[in-house]
Amino acid sequence: MAEYSFSPTGKRFQLPEPEDYKKEYKRLNKLVKEQRALSREIVVVMGLGFVGAVMAAVVADVVDKKRNPTKFVIGMQRPSSRSFWKTPLLNRGIPPVSSEDPEVAPMIHRCVKEKKTLTATYTYEALKLADVVVVDVQCDYLKESLGNVRNGRAEMEALEESLEILAANVSPEALILIETTVAPGTTEQVAYPIIKKGFRKRGIKSDPLLAHSYERVMPGRNYVSSIRDFWRVCSGVNEEATRRVVKFLKEVINTQKYPLTILDRPIESETAKIVENSFRAAILAFLDEWSLFAERNGVDLIKVIQAIKVRPTHSNIIFPGPGIGGYCLPKDGGLGLWAYQHIHGWEDEIFKITPLAIDINDTRALHVAQLTRDALRNMGRPMAAADILLLGASYREDVGDTRYSGSELIVRRLTEMGAELRVHDPYVLHWWEFEKQDEYPASSQSLKRFFRGQEKLKDLRVEQELKTALDGIDALIFAVRHKHYLNLDPEEVVRSAGGPIAVIDCFGILDDAKIRRYFELGCEVKGLGRGHMKRIKDQVRKRTED
Ligand SMILES: NC(=O)c1ccc[n+]([C@@H]2O[C@H](COP(=O)([O-])OP(=O)(O)OC[C@H]3O[C@@H](n4cnc5c(N)ncnc54)[C@H](O)[C@@H]3O)[C@@H](O)[C@H]2O)c1
């Protein structure tokens, strides 16, 4: 029976049959022959996810001084039912990722359809044709409990499988560049032996040309430039690998303006990535306790942060929203802890701040459910069967990426407490964490296992019409700073809801004028880190009494 893969918009693509592979390799061979005749380097990007899809386009868009393309890129995506759709979509010139960056779609269209420097494939044999392989597959960290990152492990299966496939196919002269965020030590102590062994089986005596350079991509408004016009760190396992990776990155990244940092060993490049993200996770987690302090003592943490930010040495202080999601920050520190023991063999516990920060960030969203409960209670409404609309499913503003978003936890906790959830997000068509909660992100890995009463969430659908979504709600939660939510008019919201509601601001979305207006309209308003709301409420109530 034919198997299908569905794109997020519901397009159906049949997975390749065994007889298709030969034809596909023939197609690639022909293309590569033509491209080599044009003196173009053949680059295979392995994994067409959030990173690989756009990195592939950035490389395919490279031109020389005479504006002639210098690279031909084959994006290689494994044909799993979850991800195969990315291949045919990209081959139609359509990005397999959604974002606010206006550069992404035209760039992919240009490279696939006009310059013809980018194609996508499902056959691993593409690797045989590569001069350079860029590895952009995932490497997860699986947490076995909620709020305890120490109870978990690195999930290296996809990466190890990719490396084995690489070792069996790639030419010994090809540069293998690992961009995946890995547990520090992986390139030298996991990847190198796997590839070396694979080479030996094929009678290849030379050392693999293996290097690491991590991505700092931010899939939002500056998606493309966060890859192409941004600083890079890299390192190779030997001199030749380092020379090759430096040459490659200088050709594809704007290193004139954003100079490369070359480190001595891949473990240093790998560690840089983990420390960089752990630092970010730690400064966000640090504000969680001040957020509670602010709520309980009449302080608006948003204004406090703005006041501090003007000092240049403190300009990167940021307000933590309802949990710190995204694919990277919740897991990267975990990869570091895990590597210390399982790659490097240490037994003692040296890590205090890194795991604590992740644990705080992983559970911050639960407090939103408490605020919602209290706001409803102040209005004399029970949480049980309350209709609650959550605005924003993704982990940050103006992107469609829902991975580990705080919003997921808010929905799960409120559902457990008996509420009926609705969700709206202009960037998300399907919230797979719920719709496919039995298999996504992997079987038995859904966060649903930490909460009760989650079965009905399979039927949760992302509302596309905000006005309809607001109809008849008891509570509204502003969870993400999508531009669509920044200027919502309190009058219209209350009118659409059909009367006063509880309003929860998780991200400093409401200014004081709006907060005051909601109170005047009879609403109850609460917010993460926004203790001054009570003061506004008292002023409004006092004025109405006078
Ligand atoms: N998403 C981000 O914002 C971001 C930022 C910086 C770094 N990173 C890092 O980059 C890496 C990739 O992240 P992502 O967000 O693109 O992940 P992703 O899950 O969106 O993409 C990975 C892709 O690789 C594919 N894949 C897995 N095994 C394969 C194989 N053997 N052959 C071909 N394809 C295969 C998967 O099907 C998937 O499409 C991760 O290590 C991540 O931590 C991500």
The ligand as an ORCA input file, in Angstrom:
! r2SCAN-3c Opt
* xyz 0 1
  N      15.893     25.748     14.704
  C      16.759     26.645     15.129
  O      16.404     27.793     15.353
  C      18.221     26.286     15.338
  C      19.152     27.314     15.598
  C      20.489     27.005     15.769
  C      20.882     25.670     15.726
  N      19.962     24.677     15.503
  C      20.437     23.300     15.476
  O      20.455     22.824     14.141
  C      20.138     21.438     14.108
  C      18.937     21.197     13.192
  O      17.821     21.886     13.726
  P      16.462     22.070     12.936
  O      15.674     23.062     13.703
  O      16.730     22.316     11.489
  O      15.845     20.586     13.107
  P      14.648     19.921     12.275
  O      14.140     18.792     13.095
  O      13.702     21.001     11.801
  O      15.362     19.354     10.990
  C      16.134     18.215     10.934
  C      15.794     17.529      9.619
  O      16.731     16.489      9.408
  C      16.029     15.403      8.832
  N      16.831     14.191      8.973
  C      17.048     13.433     10.073
  N      17.851     12.394      9.786
  C      18.160     12.495      8.465
  C      18.941     11.730      7.560
  N      19.571     10.625      7.953
  N      19.048     12.146      6.285
  C      18.410     13.259      5.859
  N      17.634     14.016      6.653
  C      17.511     13.642      7.949
  C      14.727     15.390      9.586
  O      13.741     14.619      8.949
  C      14.404     16.890      9.630
  O      13.697     17.311      8.472
  C      19.868     21.049     15.560
  O      21.023     20.524     16.112
  C      19.532     22.350     16.227
  O      19.823     22.320     17.599
  C      18.649     24.965     15.304
*
